[in-house]
């Protein structure tokens, strides 16, 4: 990881250096364009007249990269911004022809500046003189880094500083300037479509090892520290879960566990015809522990059957006042996966019906897809429950991958549409059409339908118009204590 990250960093740095070289070259190209255009536009005198030489001098002095400007004929420099050359200066044949027909001479010595090497670019008879070092005048804090420019067309080298391997140009040209590491240098390039040249930068590979070792030590230290933090967090979570298990085991024997009830309404009459019993846990200090925390812990620690028993006992106690107001009222309770895998729940229900005020038609047991993983066992338990006259619902229908198969394998009396599908009513979401299919499917199987999470009158009217008989949600009432439920039930 450290080596990959350092290599990527060095490639990015090399690319930025090559980009800076190209930027300088393009500025010089712009200055050449302006100079040649100005000289060609001045037709009042010959190419080497005094007035034209003065113009060359002015243009050179106002440029950043152009050391001089001259006029060339038959490979001879006749005059320049340095004056008229009585003895013609031979420039020799161009090294290559660049983009737009520019003739490039990559290494020229001029008598007016001995011991200096210049880059000359000729266009339409005029030539600009550029010091070779200016073309690659990029600040570097490492003298071992190599930079240069080559022709994209001929692959001839125009200027360079530091080490150079001709294989770099071949490899860059063949791979469309893709960066690479040849074992000794990290090489990156940036082309200029405007000038027909490519700049490269090469960083010695021996810079990698110390930085890789440094980053490896840093990442290793961070990894070790992170590992300790994770171990500590896991230990803390495990301790908390054990603590919650212990507290939950104690709470099941006290009044900390209690029920709230969310009404289920008949959509056509808005009458409260039932309610779903929802378990809650309030600590002695008044703090509440969320069901999504303690129910999974109850399932993992084997306390879920004790919780189911406590829920049914509480519902049986609360039902006394409820059924006095409305004997036909039904109460829905959720079953866990463990409840559906043994006959213990059947025995509990039998005792509940024999010794309590509840009758079979007052109960609706709900099973989610998550609790039906062992369908062969659940099928027998659900069949036994229905044979007692107790209705069964599949809850949160459509939120898993096997909902449809459960409808064909298992027998239900109710289908509860999950809130996530109710929320799509009246929207343009990708799943907004799914609720139509769920309703049609339930109707074809002759199942009663309860929609969950109804929060607007528009949703309620839509569901009623499409044949949904029952609903629950905040539009009608929030979950409430049994005393509040009894107060609102109509006889």
SEGUDREN-404087 format. One record per residue (C-alpha): residue in three letters; residue number from 1; x, y, z. Coordinates in steps of 0.25 Angstrom, whole numbers, plus 5000, padded with zeros to 4 digits. Last residue first. Layout:
// residues N
> ALA / NUM / X / Y / Z;
...
END
This chain:
// residues 491
> UNK / 491 / 4726 / 5002 / 5087;
> UNK / 490 / 4735 / 5012 / 5081;
> UNK / 489 / 4750 / 5011 / 5085;
> UNK / 488 / 4756 / 5024 / 5089;
> UNK / 487 / 4757 / 5023 / 5104;
> UNK / 486 / 4762 / 5009 / 5103;
> UNK / 485 / 4774 / 5013 / 5094;
> UNK / 484 / 4778 / 5024 / 5104;
> UNK / 483 / 4778 / 5014 / 5116;
> UNK / 482 / 4785 / 5004 / 5107;
> UNK / 481 / 4797 / 5013 / 5105;
> UNK / 480 / 4799 / 5019 / 5091;
> UNK / 479 / 4805 / 5017 / 5078;
> UNK / 478 / 4802 / 5029 / 5069;
> UNK / 477 / 4788 / 5031 / 5063;
> UNK / 476 / 4780 / 5032 / 5050;
> UNK / 475 / 4789 / 5039 / 5041;
> UNK / 474 / 4801 / 5034 / 5049;
> UNK / 473 / 4799 / 5020 / 5043;
> UNK / 472 / 4790 / 5008 / 5042;
> UNK / 471 / 4782 / 5003 / 5031;
> UNK / 470 / 4770 / 4994 / 5027;
> UNK / 469 / 4762 / 4990 / 5015;
> UNK / 468 / 4771 / 4992 / 5003;
> UNK / 467 / 4762 / 4991 / 4991;
> UNK / 466 / 4769 / 5001 / 4981;
> UNK / 465 / 4760 / 5013 / 4985;
> UNK / 464 / 4763 / 5011 / 5000;
> UNK / 463 / 4778 / 5011 / 4998;
> UNK / 462 / 4778 / 5024 / 4989;
> UNK / 461 / 4768 / 5030 / 5000;
> UNK / 460 / 4778 / 5027 / 5011;
> UNK / 459 / 4790 / 5032 / 5003;
> UNK / 458 / 4784 / 5045 / 5000;
> UNK / 457 / 4779 / 5047 / 5015;
> UNK / 456 / 4794 / 5046 / 5019;
> UNK / 455 / 4803 / 5038 / 5028;
> UNK / 454 / 4799 / 5023 / 5026;
> UNK / 453 / 4811 / 5015 / 5032;
> UNK / 452 / 4805 / 5001 / 5030;
> UNK / 451 / 4795 / 4996 / 5020;
> UNK / 450 / 4786 / 4985 / 5025;
> UNK / 449 / 4781 / 4975 / 5014;
> UNK / 448 / 4771 / 4964 / 5015;
> UNK / 447 / 4776 / 4952 / 5007;
> UNK / 446 / 4767 / 4946 / 4996;
> UNK / 445 / 4780 / 4941 / 4989;
> UNK / 444 / 4776 / 4949 / 4976;
> UNK / 443 / 4773 / 4961 / 4985;
> UNK / 442 / 4787 / 4959 / 4992;
> UNK / 441 / 4794 / 4959 / 4978;
> UNK / 440 / 4786 / 4971 / 4973;
> UNK / 439 / 4790 / 4979 / 4985;
> UNK / 438 / 4805 / 4975 / 4984;
> UNK / 437 / 4805 / 4978 / 4969;
> UNK / 436 / 4799 / 4992 / 4971;
> UNK / 435 / 4809 / 4995 / 4982;
> UNK / 434 / 4820 / 4992 / 4973;
> UNK / 433 / 4817 / 5004 / 4963;
> UNK / 432 / 4824 / 5014 / 4972;
> UNK / 431 / 4837 / 5006 / 4972;
> UNK / 430 / 4844 / 5015 / 4962;
> UNK / 429 / 4840 / 5028 / 4969;
> UNK / 428 / 4830 / 5037 / 4963;
> UNK / 427 / 4822 / 5040 / 4975;
> UNK / 426 / 4807 / 5039 / 4978;
> UNK / 425 / 4808 / 5027 / 4987;
> UNK / 424 / 4823 / 5024 / 4989;
> UNK / 423 / 4822 / 5025 / 5004;
> UNK / 422 / 4812 / 5013 / 5004;
> UNK / 421 / 4823 / 5004 / 4999;
> UNK / 420 / 4833 / 5008 / 5010;
> UNK / 419 / 4822 / 5006 / 5020;
> UNK / 418 / 4821 / 4991 / 5018;
> UNK / 417 / 4808 / 4985 / 5013;
> UNK / 416 / 4802 / 4976 / 5023;
> UNK / 415 / 4796 / 4963 / 5017;
> UNK / 414 / 4785 / 4956 / 5025;
> UNK / 413 / 4780 / 4942 / 5026;
> UNK / 412 / 4792 / 4934 / 5023;
> UNK / 411 / 4796 / 4920 / 5018;
> UNK / 410 / 4810 / 4917 / 5015;
> UNK / 409 / 4817 / 4912 / 5002;
> UNK / 408 / 4811 / 4921 / 4992;
> UNK / 407 / 4811 / 4933 / 5000;
> UNK / 406 / 4825 / 4930 / 5005;
> UNK / 405 / 4830 / 4929 / 4991;
> UNK / 404 / 4825 / 4943 / 4988;
> UNK / 403 / 4832 / 4949 / 5000;
> UNK / 402 / 4846 / 4942 / 4997;
> UNK / 401 / 4855 / 4954 / 4994;
> UNK / 400 / 4851 / 4963 / 5005;
> UNK / 399 / 4844 / 4976 / 5007;
> UNK / 398 / 4832 / 4972 / 4999;
> UNK / 397 / 4822 / 4969 / 5011;
> UNK / 396 / 4826 / 4976 / 5024;
> UNK / 395 / 4817 / 4966 / 5032;
> UNK / 394 / 4811 / 4953 / 5027;
> UNK / 393 / 4798 / 4952 / 5036;
> UNK / 392 / 4792 / 4940 / 5043;
> UNK / 391 / 4778 / 4939 / 5049;
> UNK / 390 / 4775 / 4930 / 5061;
> UNK / 389 / 4764 / 4920 / 5060;
> UNK / 388 / 4772 / 4909 / 5067;
> UNK / 387 / 4775 / 4902 / 5053;
> UNK / 386 / 4781 / 4916 / 5049;
> UNK / 385 / 4792 / 4914 / 5060;
> UNK / 384 / 4794 / 4899 / 5057;
> UNK / 383 / 4796 / 4903 / 5042;
> UNK / 382 / 4806 / 4914 / 5046;
> UNK / 381 / 4814 / 4905 / 5054;
> UNK / 380 / 4814 / 4894 / 5043;
> UNK / 379 / 4818 / 4904 / 5032;
> UNK / 378 / 4829 / 4911 / 5041;
> UNK / 377 / 4836 / 4898 / 5042;
> UNK / 376 / 4837 / 4896 / 5027;
> UNK / 375 / 4839 / 4910 / 5025;
> UNK / 374 / 4852 / 4911 / 5033;
> UNK / 373 / 4855 / 4925 / 5029;
> UNK / 372 / 4842 / 4930 / 5033;
> UNK / 371 / 4845 / 4941 / 5044;
> UNK / 370 / 4852 / 4950 / 5034;
> UNK / 369 / 4840 / 4950 / 5025;
> UNK / 368 / 4832 / 4956 / 5036;
> UNK / 367 / 4821 / 4948 / 5045;
> UNK / 366 / 4809 / 4954 / 5051;
> UNK / 365 / 4799 / 4948 / 5060;
> UNK / 364 / 4785 / 4954 / 5060;
> UNK / 363 / 4777 / 4951 / 5073;
> UNK / 362 / 4763 / 4955 / 5077;
> UNK / 361 / 4757 / 4944 / 5068;
> UNK / 360 / 4763 / 4933 / 5076;
> UNK / 359 / 4757 / 4938 / 5089;
> UNK / 358 / 4763 / 4947 / 5100;
> UNK / 357 / 4758 / 4948 / 5114;
> UNK / 356 / 4769 / 4939 / 5119;
> UNK / 355 / 4770 / 4924 / 5125;
> UNK / 354 / 4767 / 4915 / 5113;
> UNK / 353 / 4771 / 4925 / 5102;
> UNK / 352 / 4785 / 4929 / 5108;
> UNK / 351 / 4788 / 4914 / 5112;
> UNK / 350 / 4785 / 4910 / 5098;
> UNK / 349 / 4794 / 4922 / 5092;
> UNK / 348 / 4806 / 4918 / 5101;
> UNK / 347 / 4805 / 4903 / 5097;
> UNK / 346 / 4805 / 4907 / 5082;
> UNK / 345 / 4817 / 4917 / 5085;
> UNK / 344 / 4825 / 4905 / 5091;
> UNK / 343 / 4822 / 4897 / 5078;
> UNK / 342 / 4836 / 4900 / 5072;
> UNK / 341 / 4842 / 4908 / 5060;
> UNK / 340 / 4832 / 4919 / 5059;
> UNK / 339 / 4835 / 4925 / 5073;
> UNK / 338 / 4850 / 4924 / 5069;
> UNK / 337 / 4848 / 4933 / 5057;
> UNK / 336 / 4840 / 4943 / 5066;
> UNK / 335 / 4825 / 4946 / 5066;
> UNK / 334 / 4819 / 4959 / 5066;
> UNK / 333 / 4806 / 4962 / 5073;
> UNK / 332 / 4793 / 4968 / 5067;
> UNK / 331 / 4781 / 4971 / 5076;
> UNK / 330 / 4766 / 4969 / 5071;
> UNK / 329 / 4754 / 4977 / 5075;
> UNK / 328 / 4741 / 4969 / 5074;
> UNK / 327 / 4738 / 4970 / 5089;
> UNK / 326 / 4738 / 4985 / 5088;
> UNK / 325 / 4738 / 4993 / 5100;
> UNK / 324 / 4739 / 4982 / 5110;
> UNK / 323 / 4749 / 4976 / 5100;
> UNK / 322 / 4759 / 4987 / 5102;
> UNK / 321 / 4758 / 4987 / 5118;
> UNK / 320 / 4761 / 4972 / 5119;
> UNK / 319 / 4771 / 4973 / 5107;
> UNK / 318 / 4782 / 4979 / 5116;
> UNK / 317 / 4784 / 4967 / 5124;
> UNK / 316 / 4784 / 4957 / 5112;
> UNK / 315 / 4794 / 4967 / 5105;
> UNK / 314 / 4803 / 4967 / 5117;
> UNK / 313 / 4803 / 4952 / 5118;
> UNK / 312 / 4805 / 4951 / 5103;
> UNK / 311 / 4817 / 4961 / 5103;
> UNK / 310 / 4823 / 4953 / 5115;
> UNK / 309 / 4822 / 4940 / 5108;
> UNK / 308 / 4829 / 4946 / 5095;
> UNK / 307 / 4840 / 4952 / 5104;
> UNK / 306 / 4843 / 4939 / 5110;
> UNK / 305 / 4843 / 4933 / 5096;
> UNK / 304 / 4853 / 4944 / 5092;
> UNK / 303 / 4862 / 4942 / 5104;
> UNK / 302 / 4871 / 4932 / 5096;
> UNK / 301 / 4883 / 4942 / 5096;
> UNK / 300 / 4883 / 4945 / 5081;
> UNK / 299 / 4868 / 4947 / 5080;
> UNK / 298 / 4868 / 4956 / 5093;
> UNK / 297 / 4880 / 4964 / 5087;
> UNK / 296 / 4872 / 4966 / 5074;
> UNK / 295 / 4860 / 4971 / 5082;
> UNK / 294 / 4868 / 4980 / 5091;
> UNK / 293 / 4874 / 4989 / 5081;
> UNK / 292 / 4864 / 4991 / 5070;
> UNK / 291 / 4854 / 4992 / 5082;
> UNK / 290 / 4860 / 5005 / 5087;
> UNK / 289 / 4864 / 5006 / 5101;
> UNK / 288 / 4856 / 5017 / 5108;
> UNK / 287 / 4862 / 5025 / 5120;
> UNK / 286 / 4853 / 5028 / 5132;
> UNK / 285 / 4863 / 5024 / 5143;
> UNK / 284 / 4856 / 5011 / 5145;
> UNK / 283 / 4858 / 5007 / 5131;
> UNK / 282 / 4847 / 5007 / 5121;
> UNK / 281 / 4846 / 4996 / 5111;
> UNK / 280 / 4835 / 4996 / 5100;
> UNK / 279 / 4828 / 4985 / 5093;
> UNK / 278 / 4818 / 4988 / 5081;
> UNK / 277 / 4804 / 4982 / 5081;
> UNK / 276 / 4797 / 4985 / 5068;
> UNK / 275 / 4782 / 4990 / 5069;
> UNK / 274 / 4769 / 4986 / 5065;
> UNK / 273 / 4755 / 4991 / 5059;
> UNK / 272 / 4757 / 5006 / 5061;
> UNK / 271 / 4746 / 5012 / 5052;
> UNK / 270 / 4751 / 5020 / 5040;
> UNK / 269 / 4738 / 5016 / 5033;
> UNK / 268 / 4743 / 5012 / 5019;
> UNK / 267 / 4758 / 5011 / 5023;
> UNK / 266 / 4755 / 5001 / 5035;
> UNK / 265 / 4765 / 5005 / 5045;
> UNK / 264 / 4777 / 4999 / 5052;
> UNK / 263 / 4781 / 5005 / 5065;
> UNK / 262 / 4796 / 5006 / 5070;
> UNK / 261 / 4797 / 5000 / 5084;
> UNK / 260 / 4808 / 5002 / 5094;
> UNK / 259 / 4813 / 4990 / 5103;
> UNK / 258 / 4821 / 4989 / 5115;
> UNK / 257 / 4835 / 4984 / 5120;
> UNK / 256 / 4840 / 4991 / 5132;
> UNK / 255 / 4829 / 4985 / 5140;
> UNK / 254 / 4838 / 4974 / 5146;
> UNK / 253 / 4842 / 4960 / 5143;
> UNK / 252 / 4846 / 4963 / 5128;
> UNK / 251 / 4854 / 4974 / 5133;
> UNK / 250 / 4864 / 4965 / 5140;
> UNK / 249 / 4867 / 4957 / 5128;
> UNK / 248 / 4868 / 4970 / 5120;
> UNK / 247 / 4878 / 4976 / 5130;
> UNK / 246 / 4887 / 4964 / 5129;
> UNK / 245 / 4885 / 4964 / 5114;
> UNK / 244 / 4888 / 4979 / 5114;
> UNK / 243 / 4901 / 4976 / 5122;
> UNK / 242 / 4905 / 4965 / 5113;
> UNK / 241 / 4903 / 4974 / 5101;
> UNK / 240 / 4910 / 4985 / 5108;
> UNK / 239 / 4922 / 4976 / 5110;
> UNK / 238 / 4922 / 4971 / 5096;
> UNK / 237 / 4921 / 4986 / 5091;
> UNK / 236 / 4933 / 4990 / 5100;
> UNK / 235 / 4941 / 4978 / 5096;
> UNK / 234 / 4938 / 4981 / 5082;
> UNK / 233 / 4942 / 4996 / 5083;
> UNK / 232 / 4955 / 4992 / 5090;
> UNK / 231 / 4958 / 4982 / 5079;
> UNK / 230 / 4955 / 4993 / 5069;
> UNK / 229 / 4963 / 5004 / 5076;
> UNK / 228 / 4975 / 4994 / 5078;
> UNK / 227 / 4974 / 4990 / 5063;
> UNK / 226 / 4974 / 5005 / 5059;
> UNK / 225 / 4986 / 5008 / 5067;
> UNK / 224 / 4993 / 4996 / 5060;
> UNK / 223 / 4988 / 5001 / 5047;
> UNK / 222 / 4993 / 5015 / 5050;
> UNK / 221 / 5007 / 5010 / 5054;
> UNK / 220 / 5008 / 5001 / 5041;
> UNK / 219 / 5003 / 5013 / 5033;
> UNK / 218 / 5014 / 5022 / 5039;
> UNK / 217 / 5025 / 5011 / 5038;
> UNK / 216 / 5021 / 5008 / 5023;
> UNK / 215 / 5020 / 5023 / 5020;
> UNK / 214 / 5035 / 5025 / 5025;
> UNK / 213 / 5039 / 5012 / 5018;
> UNK / 212 / 5032 / 5016 / 5005;
> UNK / 211 / 5039 / 5030 / 5006;
> UNK / 210 / 5052 / 5024 / 5008;
> UNK / 209 / 5051 / 5014 / 4996;
> UNK / 208 / 5044 / 5023 / 4986;
> UNK / 207 / 5055 / 5034 / 4983;
> UNK / 206 / 5064 / 5023 / 4977;
> UNK / 205 / 5054 / 5023 / 4966;
> UNK / 204 / 5059 / 5035 / 4960;
> UNK / 203 / 5049 / 5045 / 4954;
> UNK / 202 / 5047 / 5047 / 4939;
> UNK / 201 / 5039 / 5059 / 4934;
> UNK / 200 / 5034 / 5059 / 4919;
> UNK / 199 / 5029 / 5070 / 4910;
> UNK / 198 / 5022 / 5067 / 4897;
> UNK / 197 / 5022 / 5075 / 4884;
> UNK / 196 / 5012 / 5078 / 4873;
> UNK / 195 / 5011 / 5092 / 4877;
> UNK / 194 / 4996 / 5093 / 4879;
> UNK / 193 / 4994 / 5079 / 4882;
> UNK / 192 / 5003 / 5081 / 4894;
> UNK / 191 / 5007 / 5067 / 4900;
> UNK / 190 / 5009 / 5065 / 4915;
> UNK / 189 / 5018 / 5053 / 4920;
> UNK / 188 / 5022 / 5044 / 4932;
> UNK / 187 / 5034 / 5036 / 4935;
> UNK / 186 / 5038 / 5029 / 4948;
> UNK / 185 / 5052 / 5026 / 4946;
> UNK / 184 / 5061 / 5014 / 4949;
> UNK / 183 / 5052 / 5002 / 4949;
> UNK / 182 / 5045 / 5006 / 4936;
> UNK / 181 / 5033 / 5013 / 4944;
> UNK / 180 / 5022 / 5018 / 4935;
> UNK / 179 / 5013 / 5029 / 4932;
> UNK / 178 / 5004 / 5028 / 4919;
> UNK / 177 / 5008 / 5037 / 4908;
> UNK / 176 / 5000 / 5031 / 4897;
> UNK / 175 / 5006 / 5017 / 4900;
> UNK / 174 / 5014 / 5016 / 4888;
> UNK / 173 / 5019 / 5030 / 4888;
> UNK / 172 / 5022 / 5029 / 4903;
> UNK / 171 / 5030 / 5016 / 4901;
> UNK / 170 / 5038 / 5022 / 4889;
> UNK / 169 / 5041 / 5035 / 4896;
> UNK / 168 / 5046 / 5028 / 4908;
> UNK / 167 / 5054 / 5018 / 4900;
> UNK / 166 / 5063 / 5030 / 4896;
> UNK / 165 / 5068 / 5031 / 4911;
> UNK / 164 / 5071 / 5044 / 4916;
> UNK / 163 / 5078 / 5049 / 4929;
> UNK / 162 / 5078 / 5064 / 4933;
> UNK / 161 / 5072 / 5075 / 4925;
> UNK / 160 / 5066 / 5074 / 4911;
> UNK / 159 / 5063 / 5082 / 4899;
> UNK / 158 / 5057 / 5079 / 4885;
> UNK / 157 / 5058 / 5064 / 4884;
> UNK / 156 / 5054 / 5058 / 4871;
> UNK / 155 / 5041 / 5049 / 4872;
> UNK / 154 / 5038 / 5053 / 4858;
> UNK / 153 / 5023 / 5057 / 4860;
> UNK / 152 / 5022 / 5059 / 4875;
> UNK / 151 / 5035 / 5066 / 4875;
> UNK / 150 / 5042 / 5065 / 4888;
> UNK / 149 / 5043 / 5074 / 4901;
> UNK / 148 / 5051 / 5071 / 4913;
> UNK / 147 / 5052 / 5069 / 4928;
> UNK / 146 / 5061 / 5061 / 4937;
> UNK / 145 / 5060 / 5060 / 4953;
> UNK / 144 / 5074 / 5058 / 4959;
> UNK / 143 / 5076 / 5073 / 4961;
> UNK / 142 / 5065 / 5072 / 4972;
> UNK / 141 / 5059 / 5086 / 4977;
> UNK / 140 / 5054 / 5088 / 4963;
> UNK / 139 / 5049 / 5101 / 4957;
> UNK / 138 / 5045 / 5100 / 4942;
> UNK / 137 / 5053 / 5107 / 4931;
> UNK / 136 / 5051 / 5096 / 4921;
> UNK / 135 / 5049 / 5105 / 4909;
> UNK / 134 / 5058 / 5116 / 4915;
> UNK / 133 / 5070 / 5106 / 4915;
> UNK / 132 / 5069 / 5105 / 4900;
> UNK / 131 / 5071 / 5120 / 4898;
> UNK / 130 / 5060 / 5124 / 4888;
> UNK / 129 / 5062 / 5130 / 4875;
> UNK / 128 / 5050 / 5133 / 4866;
> UNK / 127 / 5051 / 5131 / 4851;
> UNK / 126 / 5044 / 5139 / 4840;
> UNK / 125 / 5043 / 5133 / 4826;
> UNK / 124 / 5029 / 5128 / 4827;
> UNK / 123 / 5032 / 5121 / 4840;
> UNK / 122 / 5045 / 5117 / 4846;
> UNK / 121 / 5048 / 5112 / 4860;
> UNK / 120 / 5062 / 5113 / 4866;
> UNK / 119 / 5066 / 5107 / 4879;
> UNK / 118 / 5079 / 5113 / 4883;
> UNK / 117 / 5093 / 5108 / 4889;
> UNK / 116 / 5102 / 5118 / 4895;
> UNK / 115 / 5117 / 5118 / 4895;
> UNK / 114 / 5118 / 5130 / 4886;
> UNK / 113 / 5106 / 5140 / 4886;
> UNK / 112 / 5107 / 5149 / 4873;
> UNK / 111 / 5114 / 5137 / 4865;
> UNK / 110 / 5101 / 5128 / 4867;
> UNK / 109 / 5102 / 5114 / 4871;
> UNK / 108 / 5089 / 5105 / 4868;
> UNK / 107 / 5084 / 5093 / 4874;
> UNK / 106 / 5069 / 5089 / 4872;
> UNK / 105 / 5067 / 5095 / 4858;
> UNK / 104 / 5052 / 5094 / 4856;
> UNK / 103 / 5045 / 5097 / 4843;
> UNK / 102 / 5030 / 5101 / 4845;
> UNK / 101 / 5021 / 5094 / 4835;
> UNK / 100 / 5008 / 5096 / 4844;
> UNK / 99 / 5014 / 5085 / 4854;
> UNK / 98 / 5028 / 5083 / 4853;
> UNK / 97 / 5038 / 5080 / 4842;
> UNK / 96 / 5051 / 5074 / 4846;
> UNK / 95 / 5066 / 5077 / 4849;
> UNK / 94 / 5065 / 5088 / 4840;
> UNK / 93 / 5077 / 5090 / 4830;
> UNK / 92 / 5089 / 5098 / 4834;
> UNK / 91 / 5088 / 5112 / 4840;
> UNK / 90 / 5098 / 5119 / 4832;
> UNK / 89 / 5101 / 5133 / 4836;
> UNK / 88 / 5102 / 5143 / 4824;
> UNK / 87 / 5113 / 5152 / 4825;
> UNK / 86 / 5107 / 5166 / 4825;
> UNK / 85 / 5098 / 5162 / 4836;
> UNK / 84 / 5088 / 5173 / 4838;
> UNK / 83 / 5085 / 5176 / 4853;
> UNK / 82 / 5083 / 5169 / 4866;
> UNK / 81 / 5068 / 5168 / 4864;
> UNK / 80 / 5072 / 5159 / 4852;
> UNK / 79 / 5077 / 5159 / 4838;
> UNK / 78 / 5081 / 5150 / 4827;
> UNK / 77 / 5081 / 5137 / 4835;
> UNK / 76 / 5084 / 5127 / 4824;
> UNK / 75 / 5076 / 5114 / 4822;
> UNK / 74 / 5072 / 5118 / 4808;
> UNK / 73 / 5066 / 5131 / 4813;
> UNK / 72 / 5064 / 5134 / 4828;
> UNK / 71 / 5059 / 5147 / 4835;
> UNK / 70 / 5062 / 5149 / 4850;
> UNK / 69 / 5056 / 5150 / 4864;
> UNK / 68 / 5064 / 5150 / 4877;
> UNK / 67 / 5064 / 5144 / 4891;
> UNK / 66 / 5049 / 5141 / 4890;
> UNK / 65 / 5044 / 5135 / 4904;
> UNK / 64 / 5039 / 5148 / 4911;
> UNK / 63 / 5036 / 5156 / 4899;
> UNK / 62 / 5035 / 5172 / 4899;
> UNK / 61 / 5050 / 5173 / 4896;
> UNK / 60 / 5049 / 5163 / 4884;
> UNK / 59 / 5037 / 5170 / 4878;
> UNK / 58 / 5044 / 5184 / 4879;
> UNK / 57 / 5057 / 5178 / 4873;
> UNK / 56 / 5049 / 5171 / 4861;
> UNK / 55 / 5042 / 5185 / 4859;
> UNK / 54 / 5055 / 5192 / 4859;
> UNK / 53 / 5060 / 5181 / 4848;
> UNK / 52 / 5048 / 5184 / 4840;
> UNK / 51 / 5050 / 5199 / 4840;
> UNK / 50 / 5065 / 5197 / 4836;
> UNK / 49 / 5061 / 5189 / 4824;
> UNK / 48 / 5064 / 5173 / 4826;
> UNK / 47 / 5050 / 5168 / 4822;
> UNK / 46 / 5047 / 5180 / 4812;
> UNK / 45 / 5039 / 5192 / 4816;
> UNK / 44 / 5025 / 5196 / 4817;
> UNK / 43 / 5019 / 5182 / 4817;
> UNK / 42 / 5018 / 5182 / 4833;
> UNK / 41 / 5007 / 5171 / 4834;
> UNK / 40 / 5017 / 5160 / 4832;
> UNK / 39 / 5025 / 5165 / 4844;
> UNK / 38 / 5014 / 5167 / 4853;
> UNK / 37 / 5008 / 5153 / 4850;
> UNK / 36 / 5022 / 5147 / 4852;
> UNK / 35 / 5024 / 5154 / 4865;
> UNK / 34 / 5010 / 5150 / 4871;
> UNK / 33 / 5011 / 5136 / 4867;
> UNK / 32 / 5025 / 5135 / 4873;
> UNK / 31 / 5020 / 5141 / 4886;
> UNK / 30 / 5009 / 5130 / 4886;
> UNK / 29 / 5019 / 5119 / 4884;
> UNK / 28 / 5027 / 5124 / 4896;
> UNK / 27 / 5015 / 5124 / 4905;
> UNK / 26 / 5012 / 5110 / 4899;
> UNK / 25 / 5026 / 5105 / 4903;
> UNK / 24 / 5025 / 5111 / 4917;
> UNK / 23 / 5012 / 5103 / 4919;
> UNK / 22 / 5018 / 5091 / 4913;
> UNK / 21 / 5029 / 5091 / 4924;
> UNK / 20 / 5019 / 5093 / 4935;
> UNK / 19 / 5011 / 5081 / 4930;
> UNK / 18 / 5024 / 5072 / 4930;
> UNK / 17 / 5026 / 5077 / 4945;
> UNK / 16 / 5011 / 5074 / 4948;
> UNK / 15 / 5012 / 5060 / 4942;
> UNK / 14 / 5025 / 5057 / 4950;
> UNK / 13 / 5018 / 5061 / 4963;
> UNK / 12 / 5006 / 5052 / 4960;
> UNK / 11 / 5015 / 5040 / 4956;
> UNK / 10 / 5023 / 5043 / 4969;
> UNK / 9 / 5010 / 5042 / 4977;
> UNK / 8 / 5005 / 5030 / 4970;
> UNK / 7 / 5018 / 5023 / 4973;
> UNK / 6 / 5017 / 5027 / 4988;
> UNK / 5 / 5003 / 5022 / 4989;
> UNK / 4 / 5006 / 5009 / 4982;
> UNK / 3 / 5019 / 5007 / 4991;
> UNK / 2 / 5011 / 5010 / 5004;
> UNK / 1 / 5000 / 5000 / 5000;
END
